[in-house]
Amino acid sequence: MTLAKTDLRIARGYVDALADPKLRPIFEQICAEHELTLEQVQLLTDGSGLLSNYPLLQYRLTEIPAEPSEAVGLLPQPRRQAHQ
């Protein structure tokens, strides 16, 4: 499940904005390992995909917006209290 929920685009944003440029190659190694792990899981599951045994969770993860800023619109809005 953790592999399916990992969003390296968000992580890259933090790395690009905050990390010392000398340390960025470490993040590239993490990305390469993530991709390799995804490939190996696909081989082990006969290509059925991540979370194939959990269709509701798989559905919910695909409904998450592509950009984190888009997710803010999905947050519940506070109810306004009627003033007396």
Secondary structure in CASP SS format (residue, H / E / C, confidence):
PFRMAT SS
TARGET T0000
AUTHOR 0000-0000-0000
METHOD secondary structure of the structure
MODEL  1
M C 1.00
T H 1.00
L H 1.00
A H 1.00
K H 1.00
T C 1.00
D C 1.00
L H 1.00
R H 1.00
I H 1.00
A H 1.00
R H 1.00
G H 1.00
Y H 1.00
V H 1.00
D H 1.00
A H 1.00
L H 1.00
A C 1.00
D C 1.00
P H 1.00
K H 1.00
L H 1.00
R H 1.00
P H 1.00
I H 1.00
F H 1.00
E H 1.00
Q H 1.00
I H 1.00
C H 1.00
A H 1.00
E H 1.00
H H 1.00
E H 1.00
L H 1.00
T H 1.00
L H 1.00
E H 1.00
Q H 1.00
V H 1.00
Q H 1.00
L H 1.00
L H 1.00
T C 1.00
D C 1.00
G C 1.00
S C 1.00
G C 1.00
L C 1.00
L C 1.00
S C 1.00
N C 1.00
Y C 1.00
P H 1.00
L H 1.00
L H 1.00
Q H 1.00
Y H 1.00
R H 1.00
L H 1.00
T H 1.00
E C 1.00
I C 1.00
P C 1.00
A C 1.00
E C 1.00
P H 1.00
S H 1.00
E H 1.00
A H 1.00
V H 1.00
G H 1.00
L H 1.00
L C 1.00
P C 1.00
Q C 1.00
P C 1.00
R C 1.00
R C 1.00
Q C 1.00
A C 1.00
H C 1.00
Q C 1.00
END
